[in-house]
Amino acid sequence: MNQNKLKIIETIDKMQNELLTLSHQIHDHPELGFQEHQAVGFIRTFLEGHGFEVETPYCGLDTSFKAVKKGKHAGPRIAFLAEYDALRGIGHGCGHNIIATCAVGAFSGLAALMDNYDGEISIIGTPAEEGGAGKVILLERGGFHDTDYALMMHPSGGGSNLVGRGGRAATTIRVAFHGKAAHSSAPSNGINALSAAIHVFNQIDLMRPTFQIQDNINGVILEGGTAANVIPALVRCEFNLRAETMIRIEFLIDLVKSSIERAESLTGAKAEVVEPIYAERYPNKPMCEAFKNNMESLGIHMTWPTPGKLYGSSDIGNVSIKIPAIHDYLSITDDKTIQSHSKAYADAAASPQADEICLKGAKGLAMTALDILEDSKFRDEINAFHDAQVPERYHEK
């Protein structure tokens, strides 16, 4: 291992207590997407305490932020991406406190060396990954225009450390049906918003046999009325859609919207619809390989994913279309019965094993960014792979 990577390890080790405190602070104060004010405050306090200037709000998002460390001259621009939103009713069941801490640690660890290199590094806080598509909004507002490479990690479980894992395209469709309240003894005096919502669910279930293998639509009713003797005037529901590509997602969106329109025409209820799209993911293989090698030098063996498995989704996919990006997985529990998006996984996200990953993940990300800074041929390889990997239909967008 070269001396600069040893320096990164030494710098992050000196911050160990502060970094783990940060992880536990975020974990113990879970906040939903676009509401992560405490998390941003904890991160800002850490960064400012180490002499960095933090821009927040960033790109008009109150719970986004950015900090930059410039090198000697212009050069490659590398961003570490932080997530810190929690899950409704569960807390940090996706371990975003770890993602944030790894990004902060990687940025701080590499910043100590930046006076020796051309280029710059940044940390960008990306809110609302769990359904709010914060990275998509940042992309639309120019939040990545001055970034050439994006790096982040994600916690996994069951002892599975995966590199180069892709992700399906996804979207969350939020629907509010507006009807007219009435006493249940005279339902004809009202317009039943709940009936409209149920009709959409039934239509989707009828069409499931026509879905492709990678297609999935799952829905829940968030607000379905207040009393059984009242015709509901307002019903809110949410549908999560996944598919292999954004093009297929657009087809599924049209399917759900047509179901909503039929429900409107049959019941008289009117719907409001919102749906940000998460793109499929294009992990950059040269960057993934470098991260894999760096993690193995830290004692964590990583494997490539099994082809054809049904994986989840993230708005990092949208970033990976625009610039080379990695989003690799480090396990925080060896217990294969603990699944992400659960209370048990939220508990694991504050465990000693999770603390270890906070530190090692930060080191691996920083060391990979150092590889990019140091080697122009490696950058050429990364860029060539990205240009060849991303489908032509996206190059024009």
C-alpha positions as CSV (number, residue, x, y, z in Angstrom):
1,M,0.0,0.0,0.0
2,N,1.4,3.4,-1.0
3,Q,2.2,6.1,1.6
4,N,-0.6,8.4,0.7
5,K,-3.2,5.6,1.3
6,L,-1.6,4.9,4.6
7,K,-1.9,8.6,5.3
8,I,-5.7,8.4,4.6
9,I,-6.0,5.5,6.9
10,E,-4.2,7.4,9.7
11,T,-6.2,10.5,9.2
12,I,-9.6,8.7,9.4
13,D,-8.4,6.7,12.4
14,K,-7.7,9.9,14.2
15,M,-11.3,11.0,13.6
16,Q,-12.7,7.6,14.7
17,N,-14.6,8.8,17.8
18,E,-16.0,11.8,16.0
19,L,-17.1,9.8,13.0
20,L,-18.8,7.1,15.1
21,T,-20.5,9.8,17.2
22,L,-21.8,11.3,13.9
23,S,-23.2,8.0,12.8
24,H,-25.0,7.4,16.0
25,Q,-26.4,11.0,16.2
26,I,-28.0,10.6,12.8
27,H,-29.2,7.1,13.7
28,D,-30.8,8.2,16.9
29,H,-32.6,11.1,15.3
30,P,-34.3,9.6,12.2
31,E,-35.9,12.1,9.8
32,L,-37.9,11.5,6.6
33,G,-36.9,12.8,3.2
34,F,-36.6,16.6,2.9
35,Q,-37.0,16.9,6.7
36,E,-33.4,15.9,7.6
37,H,-32.5,19.2,9.3
38,Q,-30.9,17.6,12.4
39,A,-28.8,15.2,10.2
40,V,-27.5,18.1,8.1
41,G,-26.8,20.0,11.3
42,F,-24.8,17.2,12.7
43,I,-22.8,16.8,9.5
44,R,-22.3,20.5,9.2
45,T,-21.0,20.8,12.7
46,F,-18.5,18.0,12.0
47,L,-17.2,19.6,8.7
48,E,-17.0,23.1,10.0
49,G,-15.2,21.8,13.1
50,H,-12.5,20.5,10.7
51,G,-12.3,23.8,8.9
52,F,-14.5,23.2,5.9
53,E,-17.1,25.8,4.6
54,V,-20.5,24.2,4.1
55,E,-23.0,25.5,1.6
56,T,-26.6,24.8,2.7
57,P,-29.2,24.9,1.4
58,Y,-27.7,23.6,-1.9
59,C,-29.5,24.0,-5.2
60,G,-32.5,25.3,-3.3
61,L,-33.0,22.1,-1.2
62,D,-33.1,23.0,2.5
63,T,-31.6,19.7,3.5
64,S,-28.9,19.4,0.9
65,F,-25.4,20.7,1.3
66,K,-22.0,20.8,-0.3
67,A,-18.4,21.3,0.9
68,V,-15.4,21.5,-1.3
69,K,-11.6,21.0,-0.9
70,K,-9.6,22.3,-3.9
71,G,-6.2,21.0,-4.9
72,K,-3.2,22.9,-6.4
73,H,-4.7,23.4,-9.8
74,A,-7.7,22.4,-12.0
75,G,-8.1,18.7,-12.4
76,P,-10.5,15.8,-11.8
77,R,-13.5,16.7,-9.7
78,I,-14.7,13.9,-7.4
79,A,-17.8,13.9,-5.2
80,F,-18.6,11.7,-2.2
81,L,-22.4,11.4,-1.9
82,A,-24.1,11.3,1.5
83,E,-27.6,10.1,2.2
84,Y,-29.2,10.5,5.6
85,D,-33.0,10.2,5.3
86,A,-34.9,7.5,7.3
87,L,-37.9,5.3,6.6
88,R,-41.4,6.1,7.8
89,G,-42.2,4.1,10.9
90,I,-38.9,2.2,10.9
91,G,-36.0,4.7,11.3
92,H,-32.7,4.0,9.7
93,G,-33.7,0.6,8.4
94,C,-31.6,1.3,5.3
95,G,-28.5,2.4,7.2
96,H,-28.3,5.9,5.7
97,N,-26.5,7.0,8.8
98,I,-23.6,4.8,7.7
99,I,-23.7,6.2,4.1
100,A,-23.5,9.7,5.5
101,T,-20.6,8.9,7.8
102,C,-18.6,7.0,5.1
103,A,-19.0,10.1,2.9
104,V,-17.9,12.5,5.6
105,G,-15.0,10.3,6.6
106,A,-13.8,9.8,3.0
107,F,-14.0,13.5,2.2
108,S,-12.2,14.5,5.4
109,G,-9.6,11.8,5.0
110,L,-8.6,12.7,1.5
111,A,-8.9,16.4,2.1
112,A,-5.7,16.2,4.2
113,L,-3.8,15.3,1.0
114,M,-5.4,17.6,-1.6
115,D,-2.7,20.3,-1.4
116,N,-0.5,17.7,-3.2
117,Y,-2.9,17.1,-6.1
118,D,-4.6,18.8,-9.0
119,G,-8.3,18.7,-8.9
120,E,-10.9,19.0,-6.2
121,I,-13.0,16.8,-4.0
122,S,-16.5,17.5,-2.6
123,I,-19.1,16.0,-0.4
124,I,-22.7,16.5,-1.5
125,G,-25.6,15.9,0.8
126,T,-28.4,14.2,-1.2
127,P,-31.7,14.2,0.7
128,A,-34.8,12.1,0.3
129,E,-33.4,9.0,-1.4
130,E,-36.3,7.0,0.0
131,G,-39.0,8.1,-2.4
132,G,-38.2,11.8,-2.9
133,A,-35.6,11.5,-5.6
134,G,-33.2,14.1,-4.1
135,K,-30.4,13.3,-6.6
136,V,-32.8,13.7,-9.5
137,I,-33.7,17.2,-8.3
138,L,-30.1,18.1,-7.8
139,L,-29.3,16.9,-11.3
140,E,-32.1,19.0,-12.8
141,R,-30.9,22.0,-10.9
142,G,-27.2,21.6,-11.9
143,G,-26.0,20.2,-8.7
144,F,-23.6,17.8,-10.5
145,H,-22.5,20.1,-13.3
146,D,-19.0,20.5,-11.8
147,T,-18.6,16.9,-10.8
148,D,-16.7,14.3,-13.0
149,Y,-16.9,11.2,-10.7
150,A,-19.3,10.2,-8.0
151,L,-18.6,7.7,-5.2
152,M,-20.7,6.3,-2.4
153,M,-21.4,3.1,-0.6
154,H,-24.5,1.4,0.8
155,P,-24.8,-1.0,3.7
156,S,-26.0,-4.5,3.0
157,G,-26.5,-7.6,5.2
158,G,-26.0,-11.3,5.5
159,G,-22.3,-11.0,5.1
160,S,-22.7,-10.0,1.5
161,N,-20.1,-7.5,0.3
162,L,-21.1,-6.7,-3.3
163,V,-19.3,-4.6,-5.9
164,G,-20.7,-3.5,-9.2
165,R,-24.3,-4.3,-8.3
166,G,-26.8,-2.7,-10.6
167,G,-30.3,-1.5,-9.8
168,R,-33.7,-1.4,-11.5
169,A,-35.4,1.7,-12.6
170,A,-38.1,2.8,-10.1
171,T,-40.6,5.4,-9.3
172,T,-43.1,6.2,-6.5
173,I,-46.5,7.4,-7.6
174,R,-48.4,9.3,-4.9
175,V,-52.1,9.6,-5.5
176,A,-54.7,11.7,-3.6
177,F,-58.3,10.9,-4.5
178,H,-60.7,13.8,-3.7
179,G,-64.4,12.8,-3.4
180,K,-67.3,14.2,-1.3
181,A,-68.1,13.3,2.2
182,A,-71.6,12.0,3.1
183,H,-73.3,9.9,5.8
184,S,-73.0,6.2,5.0
185,S,-76.7,5.8,5.3
186,A,-77.1,7.9,2.1
187,P,-74.0,7.1,0.0
188,S,-75.5,8.5,-3.1
189,N,-75.1,12.0,-1.6
190,G,-71.3,11.6,-1.6
191,I,-68.4,10.6,-3.8
192,N,-66.4,7.7,-2.3
193,A,-62.7,8.4,-2.7
194,L,-61.9,5.1,-1.1
195,S,-63.8,3.2,-3.7
196,A,-61.8,4.9,-6.4
197,A,-58.5,3.9,-4.7
198,I,-59.6,0.3,-4.2
199,H,-60.6,0.1,-7.9
200,V,-57.0,1.1,-8.9
201,F,-55.5,-1.6,-6.7
202,N,-57.9,-4.2,-8.2
203,Q,-57.0,-3.2,-11.8
204,I,-53.3,-3.5,-11.1
205,D,-53.8,-7.0,-9.6
206,L,-55.8,-8.1,-12.7
207,M,-52.9,-7.0,-14.9
208,R,-50.0,-8.7,-12.9
209,P,-50.0,-11.8,-15.1
210,T,-48.9,-9.6,-18.1
211,F,-45.9,-8.1,-16.2
212,Q,-42.3,-8.9,-17.2
213,I,-40.0,-10.6,-14.7
214,Q,-38.4,-7.4,-13.6
215,D,-41.7,-5.5,-13.2
216,N,-43.1,-4.9,-9.8
217,I,-45.9,-2.7,-8.5
218,N,-46.6,-2.5,-4.8
219,G,-49.1,-0.1,-3.2
220,V,-50.3,1.0,0.2
221,I,-53.2,3.2,1.4
222,L,-51.8,5.9,3.6
223,E,-55.1,7.6,4.5
224,G,-58.4,5.8,3.9
225,G,-61.0,7.7,5.8
226,T,-61.9,8.5,9.4
227,A,-65.0,6.5,10.3
228,A,-66.9,3.6,8.8
229,N,-70.2,5.6,8.9
230,V,-68.7,8.4,6.7
231,I,-68.2,8.2,3.0
232,P,-64.4,9.2,2.7
233,A,-63.8,12.5,0.9
234,L,-60.0,12.2,0.8
235,V,-57.9,9.1,0.3
236,R,-54.1,9.0,-0.1
237,C,-52.2,6.1,-1.5
238,E,-48.7,5.3,-2.8
239,F,-47.5,2.9,-5.4
240,N,-43.9,1.8,-5.8
241,L,-43.0,0.7,-9.4
242,R,-39.8,-1.1,-10.5
243,A,-38.7,-2.2,-13.9
244,E,-35.5,-3.0,-15.8
245,T,-35.2,0.4,-17.5
246,M,-36.7,3.9,-17.4
247,I,-38.4,3.2,-20.7
248,R,-40.2,0.2,-19.1
249,I,-41.0,2.3,-16.0
250,E,-42.7,4.9,-18.3
251,F,-44.9,2.1,-19.6
252,L,-45.9,1.0,-16.1
253,I,-46.6,4.7,-15.1
254,D,-49.0,4.9,-18.0
255,L,-50.6,1.7,-16.9
256,V,-51.2,3.0,-13.4
257,K,-52.4,6.4,-14.7
258,S,-54.8,4.7,-17.0
259,S,-56.2,2.8,-14.0
260,I,-56.5,6.0,-12.1
261,E,-58.4,7.6,-15.0
262,R,-60.8,4.7,-15.2
263,A,-61.4,4.9,-11.4
264,E,-62.1,8.6,-11.8
265,S,-64.7,8.0,-14.5
266,L,-66.5,5.3,-12.6
267,T,-66.6,6.9,-9.2
268,G,-66.5,10.7,-9.9
269,A,-63.5,11.1,-7.6
270,K,-60.7,13.3,-8.9
271,A,-57.0,12.4,-8.4
272,E,-53.7,14.3,-8.0
273,V,-50.7,12.3,-9.2
274,V,-46.9,12.9,-8.5
275,E,-44.1,10.5,-9.7
276,P,-40.3,11.2,-9.8
277,I,-38.5,8.5,-11.8
278,Y,-35.4,6.7,-10.5
279,A,-33.2,5.4,-13.4
280,E,-31.6,2.0,-13.7
281,R,-28.1,2.0,-12.5
282,Y,-24.8,1.8,-14.5
283,P,-22.0,1.0,-12.0
284,N,-18.6,1.9,-13.5
285,K,-16.6,-1.3,-13.6
286,P,-13.1,0.2,-13.4
287,M,-14.1,2.3,-10.4
288,C,-15.8,-0.7,-8.8
289,E,-12.7,-2.9,-9.3
290,A,-10.5,-0.2,-7.7
291,F,-12.9,0.0,-4.7
292,K,-12.9,-3.8,-4.4
293,N,-9.1,-3.9,-4.4
294,N,-8.9,-1.1,-1.8
295,M,-11.5,-2.8,0.5
296,E,-9.6,-6.1,0.2
297,S,-6.5,-4.3,1.4
298,L,-8.5,-3.3,4.4
299,G,-9.5,-6.9,5.1
300,I,-13.0,-7.0,3.4
301,H,-13.5,-9.4,0.5
302,M,-16.0,-8.3,-2.1
303,T,-17.7,-10.3,-4.8
304,W,-19.5,-9.4,-8.1
305,P,-23.3,-9.9,-8.0
306,T,-25.2,-12.9,-9.4
307,P,-26.7,-11.9,-12.8
308,G,-30.4,-11.7,-13.2
309,K,-31.4,-11.2,-9.5
310,L,-34.2,-8.8,-8.6
311,Y,-32.4,-5.8,-7.0
312,G,-33.7,-2.6,-5.6
313,S,-33.4,0.9,-6.9
314,S,-31.9,4.3,-6.0
315,D,-31.6,7.7,-7.5
316,I,-27.9,7.1,-7.8
317,G,-29.0,5.5,-11.1
318,N,-29.8,8.9,-12.6
319,V,-26.4,10.2,-11.5
320,S,-24.7,7.1,-13.1
321,I,-26.2,8.0,-16.5
322,K,-24.6,11.4,-16.4
323,I,-21.2,10.7,-14.9
324,P,-19.2,7.7,-13.8
325,A,-20.4,6.5,-10.4
326,I,-20.1,3.7,-7.9
327,H,-22.6,2.5,-5.2
328,D,-21.1,-0.6,-3.7
329,Y,-22.3,-2.7,-0.8
330,L,-20.7,-3.5,2.6
331,S,-22.4,-5.8,5.1
332,I,-23.2,-4.5,8.6
333,T,-24.5,-7.9,9.8
334,D,-23.8,-11.5,9.2
335,D,-27.3,-12.5,10.2
336,K,-29.0,-13.6,6.9
337,T,-32.5,-13.3,8.6
338,I,-32.1,-9.6,9.0
339,Q,-33.6,-7.8,6.0
340,S,-33.1,-4.1,5.1
341,H,-36.1,-1.8,5.6
342,S,-36.9,-3.5,8.9
343,K,-36.6,-2.6,12.6
344,A,-34.0,-5.3,13.1
345,Y,-31.8,-3.7,10.3
346,A,-32.3,-0.3,11.9
347,D,-30.9,-1.8,15.1
348,A,-28.0,-3.3,13.2
349,A,-27.1,0.1,11.7
350,A,-25.9,1.2,15.2
351,S,-24.0,-2.0,16.0
352,P,-20.3,-2.5,16.5
353,Q,-20.1,-4.2,13.0
354,A,-21.8,-1.1,11.5
355,D,-19.3,1.1,13.3
356,E,-16.4,-0.9,11.7
357,I,-18.0,-0.4,8.3
358,C,-18.3,3.3,8.8
359,L,-14.5,3.5,9.2
360,K,-13.5,1.0,6.6
361,G,-16.0,2.2,4.0
362,A,-14.7,5.7,4.5
363,K,-11.1,4.6,3.9
364,G,-12.0,2.5,0.9
365,L,-13.9,5.4,-0.8
366,A,-11.1,7.9,-0.1
367,M,-8.5,5.5,-1.4
368,T,-10.5,4.9,-4.6
369,A,-10.8,8.6,-5.1
370,L,-7.0,8.9,-4.6
371,D,-6.6,6.3,-7.4
372,I,-8.6,8.6,-9.7
373,L,-6.6,11.7,-8.7
374,E,-3.3,10.0,-9.2
375,D,-3.7,8.2,-12.5
376,S,-4.8,9.9,-15.7
377,K,-4.8,6.6,-17.6
378,F,-7.2,5.2,-15.0
379,R,-9.4,8.2,-15.6
380,D,-9.4,7.6,-19.3
381,E,-10.4,3.9,-18.7
382,I,-13.2,5.0,-16.4
383,N,-14.5,7.6,-18.9
384,A,-14.3,5.2,-21.9
385,F,-16.2,2.5,-20.0
386,H,-18.9,5.0,-19.0
387,D,-19.3,6.2,-22.6
388,A,-19.6,2.7,-23.9
389,Q,-21.8,1.4,-21.0
390,V,-24.6,4.0,-20.9
391,P,-27.1,3.4,-23.7
392,E,-27.1,5.9,-26.6
393,R,-30.7,6.9,-25.9
394,Y,-29.5,8.7,-22.8
395,H,-26.6,10.5,-24.3
396,E,-28.9,13.0,-26.0
397,K,-30.8,13.9,-22.8
